[in-house]
Amino acid sequence: MAIEDEMKDVQQLVVNQLGVANGLNNSLADGQVTPAKLSTGAPTWDTSGAILTSGDSIEINYDLVGDDDAHVDFHSTSASNPDYDARIHKVTGENSVFKLENKGSGETRIFQDDKLKYQATSASSNLLSNAYSDSRISCFDSSSSFLPSGIQYTANTHSFKNIGQDGTSTILMNMTDDGNAELRVSSSDSSGEANLKVSSYTPSIILEDKTTGSSDFQIIADGDSLKFKSGDTSGDAQLANTINRITSNGSMTFGRNGMSVADAESGVVCNAVGYLYVARSGTDPQTHMSFINNATATPASVGSIRTSGSTTSFNTSSDYRLKEDIVDMEGSIERLKDLKPCNFRWKSDGTRVDGFIAHEAQEVVPEAVHGTKDAVKEDGTPDYQGIDQAKLVPLLTKALQEAVAKIEALEVRISTLET
């Protein structure tokens, strides 16, 4: 009598929990849960203690399945069709995998307290959680299965990673244990690319320094230019100060936005057509460019370009404190006579000018010429000489002084003879 009462309890529990219209009996021949409804390989249901009930629970115990597979199936087809729509499945083994399977094409949802916790909108959506020792959540598409591709969140490294299908390209957002954040785009394939793309009408990257009083910086694509700006990021507008601009044709500015000489801004412009100009405010004397030697040891200025009012000076170092063993020049007139000024035509554009041949002037004033006559580069092209004609001025000056001295001496002799 006790067995019959227990079977009635099981029958009612199956009706309540699984939605079975008819009861569960010893043969299962008359109910909706029938041997034909069980998938291939499923155990035979009987009354030998295989199904136990206690309150509102169902237990499928070892006497029924041993350590083999055990599952509860849900069907919407006729009893003659063994295929199931959904399954609650325990895989073989004591410490085995527990699976909820949806064989249909509809959504799979998991709720807690009437709140949606997980939703797969189609059979191609997959979520893999805590399947690795580093505690990660991974999302794969239907083609990648359990290959190392898809989207992964790894808890112990606080990282979000999007892995390419080939497994070599990754996008990593990471928060390190010491509180540093990083965004990394990488590819371990030597033939691959790793690009960071920001797409909008004025795409930009903002670097915000949290230090009090520090300037923030912005890299922004604005029209045909890439701009580097500084200012305050408290608002939504572009930062106020353009510190660098690069146009699509390769022109570049430093400390200003405008490319034209007419733009009323201080700064430097390197134009792609081949010119450089430096703009400043005011007309007081100021250095535009300084040339430094020995920069890695004891830096020293050896020259500069300065402006004042409407003039420009090209300066080389000449302080007496830089010099020693100072003596007068001698024989300047004879050396001057060895110089061979000439008139010639340039091959490049046919213009005629007065000047010197570099190697000829080098024989008289070596410091005025750089390079070696007939020198060639490693690739066989000519390595042309150059001349700084300003270096000839000391010789010209001294020769003129010597000539003036001779003229004055002759004038004295003539005056003496006349008297």
Secondary structure as the mmCIF struct_conf table of DSSP 4:
data_model
#
loop_
_struct_conf.conf_type_id
_struct_conf.id
_struct_conf.beg_label_comp_id
_struct_conf.beg_label_asym_id
_struct_conf.beg_label_seq_id
_struct_conf.end_label_comp_id
_struct_conf.end_label_asym_id
_struct_conf.end_label_seq_id
HELX_RH_AL_P HELX_RH_AL_P1 ALA A 2 LEU A 18
BEND BEND1 ALA A 21 ASN A 22
BEND BEND2 ASN A 26 SER A 27
BEND BEND3 ALA A 29 VAL A 33
HELX_RH_3T_P HELX_RH_3T_P1 PRO A 35 LYS A 37
BEND BEND4 LEU A 38 LEU A 38
HELX_LH_PP_P HELX_LH_PP_P1 SER A 39 SER A 39
TURN_TY1_P TURN_TY1_P1 THR A 40 GLY A 41
HELX_LH_PP_P HELX_LH_PP_P2 ALA A 42 TRP A 45
BEND BEND5 THR A 47 ALA A 50
STRN STRN1 ILE A 51 SER A 54
TURN_TY1_P TURN_TY1_P2 GLY A 55 ASP A 56
STRN STRN2 SER A 57 ILE A 60
HELX_RH_AL_P HELX_RH_AL_P2 TYR A 62 VAL A 65
TURN_TY1_P TURN_TY1_P3 GLY A 66 ASP A 67
BEND BEND6 ASP A 68 ASP A 68
STRN STRN3 ALA A 70 PHE A 74
BEND BEND7 THR A 77 THR A 77
TURN_TY1_P TURN_TY1_P4 ALA A 79 SER A 80
BEND BEND8 ASP A 85 ASP A 85
STRN STRN4 ALA A 86 LYS A 90
BEND BEND9 THR A 92 GLY A 93
TURN_TY1_P TURN_TY1_P5 GLU A 94 ASN A 95
STRN STRN5 PHE A 98 ASN A 102
BEND BEND10 GLY A 104 GLY A 106
STRN STRN6 THR A 108 GLN A 112
TURN_TY1_P TURN_TY1_P6 ASP A 113 ASP A 114
STRN STRN7 LYS A 115 ALA A 120
BEND BEND11 SER A 122 SER A 122
TURN_TY1_P TURN_TY1_P7 ALA A 123 SER A 124
STRN STRN8 ASN A 126 SER A 129
BEND BEND12 ASN A 130 ASN A 130
BEND BEND13 TYR A 132 TYR A 132
TURN_TY1_P TURN_TY1_P8 SER A 133 ASP A 134
STRN STRN9 ARG A 136 PHE A 140
TURN_TY1_P TURN_TY1_P9 SER A 142 PHE A 146
BEND BEND14 LEU A 147 PRO A 148
STRN STRN10 GLY A 150 THR A 154
TURN_TY1_P TURN_TY1_P10 ALA A 155 HIS A 158
STRN STRN11 SER A 159 ILE A 163
TURN_TY1_P TURN_TY1_P11 GLN A 165 ASP A 166
BEND BEND15 GLY A 167 THR A 168
STRN STRN12 SER A 169 MET A 175
TURN_TY1_P TURN_TY1_P12 ASP A 177 ASP A 178
BEND BEND16 GLY A 179 GLY A 179
STRN STRN13 ALA A 181 SER A 187
TURN_TY1_P TURN_TY1_P13 SER A 190 SER A 191
BEND BEND17 SER A 200 THR A 202
STRN STRN14 SER A 204 LEU A 207
BEND BEND18 THR A 211 THR A 211
TURN_TY1_P TURN_TY1_P14 THR A 212 GLY A 213
HELX_LH_PP_P HELX_LH_PP_P3 SER A 214 SER A 215
STRN STRN15 ASP A 216 ASP A 222
TURN_TY1_P TURN_TY1_P15 GLY A 223 ASP A 224
STRN STRN16 SER A 225 GLY A 231
TURN_TY1_P TURN_TY1_P16 THR A 233 SER A 234
BEND BEND19 GLY A 235 ALA A 237
HELX_LH_PP_P HELX_LH_PP_P4 GLN A 238 LEU A 239
BEND BEND20 ALA A 240 ALA A 240
STRN STRN17 ASN A 241 THR A 247
TURN_TY1_P TURN_TY1_P17 SER A 248 ASN A 249
BEND BEND21 GLY A 250 GLY A 250
STRN STRN18 MET A 252 PHE A 254
BEND BEND22 GLY A 255 GLY A 255
BEND BEND23 ASN A 257 ASN A 257
BEND BEND24 SER A 260 SER A 260
TURN_TY1_P TURN_TY1_P18 VAL A 261 ALA A 262
BEND BEND25 ASP A 263 ASP A 263
STRN STRN19 GLY A 267 ASN A 271
TURN_TY1_P TURN_TY1_P19 ALA A 272 GLY A 274
STRN STRN20 TYR A 275 ALA A 279
BEND BEND26 SER A 281 ASP A 284
STRN STRN21 GLN A 286 ASN A 293
BEND BEND27 ASN A 294 ASN A 294
TURN_TY1_P TURN_TY1_P20 ALA A 295 THR A 296
BEND BEND28 ALA A 297 THR A 298
STRN STRN22 ALA A 300 SER A 308
TURN_TY1_P TURN_TY1_P21 GLY A 309 SER A 310
STRN STRN23 THR A 311 THR A 316
HELX_RH_3T_P HELX_RH_3T_P2 TYR A 320 LEU A 322
BEND BEND29 ASP A 325 ASP A 325
HELX_RH_AL_P HELX_RH_AL_P3 SER A 332 ASP A 338
STRN STRN24 CYS A 342 ARG A 345
TURN_TY1_P TURN_TY1_P22 LYS A 347 ASP A 349
STRN STRN25 ARG A 352 GLY A 355
HELX_RH_AL_P HELX_RH_AL_P4 ALA A 358 VAL A 364
HELX_RH_3T_P HELX_RH_3T_P3 PRO A 366 ALA A 368
STRN STRN26 VAL A 369 HIS A 370
BEND BEND30 GLY A 371 GLY A 371
TURN_TY1_P TURN_TY1_P23 LYS A 373 ASP A 374
STRN STRN27 VAL A 376 VAL A 376
TURN_TY1_P TURN_TY1_P24 GLU A 378 ASP A 379
BEND BEND31 GLY A 380 GLY A 380
STRN STRN28 PRO A 382 PRO A 382
STRN STRN29 GLY A 386 ILE A 387
HELX_RH_3T_P HELX_RH_3T_P4 GLN A 389 LEU A 392
HELX_RH_AL_P HELX_RH_AL_P5 VAL A 393 GLU A 418
#
